[in-house]
């Protein structure tokens, strides 16, 4: 790709000479007259290298460099000082401000071109953009988070991840997997262009992980826009027979055959609207927690961290270790809502699965699951699910909830604990505590 060079010099003769020389070398060149024009142009037309005259009207080169270094879109760009002032003090000030090199006027053209080539070569060896999508990489994301923390700017970080990407990649191959990654990049870009602002940031962390930085008041609209557009576009990447069936056949990370639903998107969101963060690593950790929570929910979804600085994280035990998951498999929303508090009291972390496919997906992502509670009213598909668990994970405890009409559907040998519906909450709580206690003793 043609490298872009941005020039700022208030002398017309110098600008014209630099434009002529650099264009003859195949560079794309834009020239500005002062520091203010330089900064505004750099933010819209991201250059690969900047040449800055120190002494200019309206905004001098020192201040222009400071502003460019404080903007994550241009913080990584090599910057060369071009100046007639070559005292040691001027040079030191330029380097302290953030310049990478300097050339004195009148300049030697071969020397200037050699320095430009050297800085472009060095910048290319430490890429800051993802080569597949062209989006900003993790280095720029980190710098952007640091910048917003330093300036106490309200933000919302969206940690975007694909569900069942491995199954998609294994089935269709890495070439179509790359198309899916590019599809996500296109979805994020289109949604931010429509619903975001110029200050919003899109990054590609790596693999199928992406990040978006926006303002808290726009996060719901942007998350909903991402989900709607992704769910519409992703269908074009599936073979018609797989799309009609609604899932791909494959094996999970433990080698167990499973059916994987159509790829969806999960978004974990963290904001500084209600809580204070001390560093970018804490932000990333909370965003990862929320992403994992979102992945427990069916379909494309997003989960926003609503805790304040004073609230404790309840997802960890007294030693600071993550709580083991307990999976609830039931299409009955009210039943799941009644069971969740019982799981919390037993020092477990509830995972919701309204369908058997969701249950299979959650178990694939959470092999450390300590307990499964199944609603046998879901029919024969759930019976097959229990049989697979009994075969491949015989030590995993299963509590079956069955009413009078469906108790016969429980396959012999698949579950050790059967409770009758309507639910006796005290009885179920006691059984959960018993199973949890036995599991802790066994471990």
Order of alpha helices (4+ residues) and beta strands (2+ residues): beta-alpha-beta-alpha-beta-alpha-beta-alpha-beta-alpha-alpha-beta-alpha-alpha-beta-beta-alpha-alpha-beta-beta-beta-alpha-beta-beta-alpha-beta-alpha-beta-alpha-beta-beta-alpha
